[in-house]
Structure formats: structure tokens, C-alpha cells
Amino acid sequence: MRHNKNFNHLGRKTAHRRAMLSNMACSLIEHKRITTTVAKAKALRSVVEPLVTRSKEDTTHSRRIAFSVLGSKYAVTELFRAVGPKVATREGGYTRIIRTGNRLGDNAEMCMMELVDFNDIYGTEPKKKRSRRSRRGAGTTETAAPEAPAAEVAEEAPAAEVAEEAPAAEVAEEAPAAEVAEEAPAAEVAEEAPAAEDASEEEKKD
């Protein structure tokens, strides 16, 4: 029975769990980023963050406490030389957990755990400044607004004149065609008249 043991045992005995978290803490300090399950990352956070807080004061006592947890002199050296000065101005929250989906074999929820101040992949781009319109600027835009339609009308006026001139041009082009159409029957009548006179002369001879 658990009897009010409110931390995650991670399915391991005490010695196994401490050794595993110690190794994970060394890997996180040395590589600044590891991939693990969400449950282990949450348990590791309670081990690493107190050590990072102690690394702000580089004393013999702080180094001995860190070595008692990590068990690696290389990890302790990296913690006090690189990590400590980097997080000196941060009050807390030295680690970040980013969920990456579920593992293919046992469907465990996976994540990437990293030290916040050593992130060089994302979030490093400078934020764009948003320009806000003031009330004073609104008055200038209102006074400038009525001028815009006048300019549009001035631009549209030549187009209207062209539209009006276009039918006149079409009429001018169609007029010769109409004259030709009217002249064509007259020419036909002129050609038919001699034929009619020949026919009348032939009837007289008969």
C-alpha cells in the first residue's frame, strides 16, 4: 500500500531511482538537452533545479553537495563554470519540458527536456514591434480621407470620357458601311435598267 507517498516511484526501488535520476541530471547538465518520458522529466526537474540554484554561488560547500547528488566531477565542473553564470539573473524555472508525442513501442508519452538559457533552436528571433495608432493620428487620417475620393474621381473622369467617345467612334465607323449598304441597291437598279430596256426592244421586234 502507498500510504500517502505522493511522489512518483517510476516503478523502481530507491537506490535504482536515485542512480537513474543522477545519471539523467549529469546528461542534462553536460548536453543541455535530453529526450525522455514525461514522468521521468517531471521527477528529474525536482533534482536538477535545486542544483542549478546552488551553482549561482561557487563555494566548496555547494560543490560538495552537487557532487553528492551527481557523482561526476565533470558534471559538477560544467554546472559551476557554464550553467551557474548563465542563469545568474534567473529566479527559477531553469528547465523546460516540450512534449514530442508518444513512443512507438509502448505508447509512452515522450518529451524533450532542456535548460532554458541554453536554447539555440527556436524563440531566438527578435519580436516584431507592433505599431499602434494614436488618437492624434486618427484626426490626420480623417482629414486626408475626403481627398482620396476626389483623386479617384479625377482618375475615373478620363475613363468616362473615353467611354463616351467610344460610341461616337463606332457610329463614325458604321456610317460608311451604312452608306455602302444604301448605295448597293442603286447600283443594282442601274445594272437592271439596261436589261429591262433590251427586253422591251425584243418584244417590239416580235
C-alpha positions as CSV (number, residue, x, y, z in Angstrom):
1,M,0.0,0.0,0.0
2,R,1.2,3.5,-0.8
3,H,0.1,5.2,2.4
4,N,0.4,8.9,1.3
5,K,3.6,8.5,-0.7
6,N,2.9,11.3,-3.1
7,F,5.9,11.2,-5.4
8,N,6.3,9.0,-8.5
9,H,8.4,5.9,-7.8
10,L,8.8,5.3,-11.5
11,G,8.5,1.5,-11.0
12,R,11.9,1.3,-9.2
13,K,13.4,0.8,-5.8
14,T,15.0,3.8,-4.0
15,A,18.6,3.0,-5.0
16,H,17.7,2.4,-8.6
17,R,15.6,5.5,-8.9
18,R,18.4,7.7,-7.3
19,A,21.0,6.3,-9.6
20,M,18.8,6.8,-12.7
21,L,18.0,10.4,-11.8
22,S,21.6,11.1,-11.1
23,N,22.7,9.9,-14.5
24,M,19.9,11.8,-16.2
25,A,20.9,15.0,-14.3
26,C,24.6,14.6,-15.4
27,S,23.4,14.1,-19.1
28,L,21.2,17.2,-18.9
29,I,24.0,19.4,-17.5
30,E,26.6,18.2,-19.9
31,H,24.4,18.1,-23.1
32,K,21.9,20.8,-22.1
33,R,19.1,18.8,-23.7
34,I,17.8,15.2,-23.4
35,T,14.9,13.1,-24.6
36,T,13.0,11.0,-22.1
37,T,9.5,10.3,-20.9
38,V,7.3,13.0,-19.3
39,A,7.1,11.1,-16.0
40,K,10.9,10.9,-15.7
41,A,11.3,14.5,-16.8
42,K,9.0,15.7,-14.0
43,A,10.9,13.7,-11.5
44,L,14.2,14.9,-12.8
45,R,13.1,18.5,-12.5
46,S,12.9,18.3,-8.7
47,V,16.5,17.0,-8.7
48,V,18.2,19.4,-11.2
49,E,16.7,22.8,-10.3
50,P,17.9,22.9,-6.7
51,L,21.4,22.1,-8.0
52,V,21.2,24.9,-10.6
53,T,20.2,27.3,-7.8
54,R,23.3,26.2,-5.8
55,S,25.5,26.7,-8.8
56,K,25.0,30.5,-8.6
57,E,27.3,30.6,-5.5
58,D,30.6,28.8,-6.4
59,T,31.7,27.7,-3.0
60,T,33.3,24.5,-1.7
61,H,30.2,23.6,0.2
62,S,27.9,24.0,-2.9
63,R,30.3,21.9,-5.0
64,R,30.3,19.1,-2.4
65,I,26.5,19.0,-2.2
66,A,26.3,18.9,-6.0
67,F,28.9,16.1,-6.2
68,S,27.0,14.1,-3.6
69,V,23.9,14.1,-6.0
70,L,25.6,13.9,-9.4
71,G,28.6,11.7,-8.6
72,S,30.5,13.1,-11.6
73,K,33.3,15.7,-11.3
74,Y,32.9,16.6,-15.0
75,A,29.2,17.4,-14.5
76,V,30.0,19.4,-11.3
77,T,32.6,21.4,-13.2
78,E,30.2,22.1,-16.1
79,L,27.5,23.1,-13.7
80,F,29.5,25.7,-11.8
81,R,31.6,27.0,-14.8
82,A,29.0,27.2,-17.6
83,V,25.5,26.8,-16.2
84,G,25.8,28.9,-13.0
85,P,26.9,32.2,-14.6
86,K,24.4,31.8,-17.4
87,V,21.4,31.5,-15.1
88,A,22.7,34.0,-12.5
89,T,19.9,36.5,-13.2
90,R,17.1,34.0,-13.4
91,E,14.9,33.5,-10.3
92,G,13.8,29.9,-11.1
93,G,12.3,27.7,-13.8
94,Y,15.6,26.7,-15.3
95,T,14.3,23.7,-17.3
96,R,11.6,23.3,-20.0
97,I,9.6,20.2,-21.0
98,I,8.5,20.0,-24.6
99,R,6.2,17.1,-25.4
100,T,7.1,15.3,-28.6
101,G,4.3,12.6,-28.9
102,N,4.1,9.0,-27.9
103,R,6.7,6.3,-28.2
104,L,6.1,3.7,-30.9
105,G,6.7,0.6,-28.8
106,D,4.8,1.1,-25.5
107,N,2.9,4.4,-26.4
108,A,4.7,6.2,-23.5
109,E,4.4,10.0,-23.6
110,M,7.8,11.4,-24.7
111,C,9.3,14.8,-24.3
112,M,12.4,16.8,-24.7
113,M,13.8,18.4,-21.6
114,E,16.3,21.3,-21.9
115,L,17.9,24.1,-19.9
116,V,16.0,27.3,-20.8
117,D,19.0,29.6,-21.1
118,F,20.9,27.3,-23.5
119,N,18.2,27.1,-26.2
120,D,19.6,27.9,-29.6
121,I,16.9,26.3,-31.8
122,Y,13.8,28.4,-31.5
123,G,12.5,31.5,-29.9
124,T,15.7,33.4,-30.6
125,E,14.3,35.6,-33.3
126,P,13.6,39.2,-32.2
127,K,10.0,40.1,-31.8
128,K,8.5,42.5,-34.3
129,K,7.3,45.8,-32.8
130,R,3.6,46.5,-33.2
131,S,2.7,50.0,-34.2
132,R,-0.4,51.4,-32.6
133,R,-2.4,54.2,-34.0
134,S,-2.9,57.1,-31.6
135,R,-5.9,59.3,-31.5
136,R,-3.9,62.3,-32.8
137,G,-3.0,60.3,-35.8
138,A,-6.7,59.4,-36.4
139,G,-7.6,63.0,-36.9
140,T,-5.0,63.3,-39.7
141,T,-6.3,60.2,-41.4
142,E,-9.8,61.6,-41.3
143,T,-8.8,64.9,-42.9
144,A,-6.9,63.0,-45.5
145,A,-9.7,60.6,-46.3
146,P,-12.0,63.1,-48.2
147,E,-9.2,63.9,-50.6
148,A,-8.9,60.3,-51.7
149,P,-12.4,60.1,-53.5
150,A,-11.6,63.4,-55.4
151,A,-8.4,61.8,-56.7
152,E,-10.4,58.7,-57.6
153,V,-12.9,60.8,-59.5
154,A,-10.2,62.7,-61.2
155,E,-8.7,59.4,-62.3
156,E,-12.1,58.0,-63.4
157,A,-13.1,61.1,-65.4
158,P,-10.8,60.3,-68.4
159,A,-12.1,56.8,-68.4
160,A,-15.7,58.1,-68.6
161,E,-14.8,60.5,-71.5
162,V,-13.2,57.6,-73.3
163,A,-16.4,55.6,-72.7
164,E,-18.5,58.4,-74.2
165,E,-16.2,58.9,-77.1
166,A,-16.1,55.2,-78.0
167,P,-19.8,55.0,-79.3
168,A,-19.2,58.1,-81.4
169,A,-16.2,56.4,-83.0
170,E,-18.2,53.3,-83.6
171,V,-21.0,55.4,-85.2
172,A,-18.4,57.1,-87.4
173,E,-17.1,53.7,-88.4
174,E,-20.6,52.3,-89.0
175,A,-21.7,55.3,-91.1
176,P,-19.6,54.4,-94.2
177,A,-20.9,50.9,-94.0
178,A,-24.5,52.1,-94.0
179,E,-23.8,54.4,-97.0
180,V,-22.3,51.5,-98.8
181,A,-25.4,49.4,-98.0
182,E,-27.6,52.2,-99.3
183,E,-25.6,52.6,-102.5
184,A,-25.6,49.0,-103.3
185,P,-29.3,48.7,-104.3
186,A,-28.9,51.8,-106.5
187,A,-26.1,50.1,-108.4
188,E,-28.2,47.0,-108.8
189,V,-31.1,49.1,-110.2
190,A,-28.7,50.8,-112.6
191,E,-27.5,47.5,-113.8
192,E,-31.0,46.1,-114.1
193,A,-32.3,49.1,-116.1
194,P,-30.4,48.3,-119.4
195,A,-31.5,44.7,-119.1
196,A,-35.2,45.8,-118.9
197,E,-34.7,48.1,-122.0
198,D,-33.2,45.2,-124.0
199,A,-36.2,43.0,-123.1
200,S,-38.7,45.7,-124.3
201,E,-36.9,46.2,-127.6
202,E,-37.0,42.5,-128.3
203,E,-40.8,42.4,-127.7
204,K,-41.3,45.3,-130.2
205,K,-39.4,43.4,-132.8
206,D,-41.5,40.3,-132.4
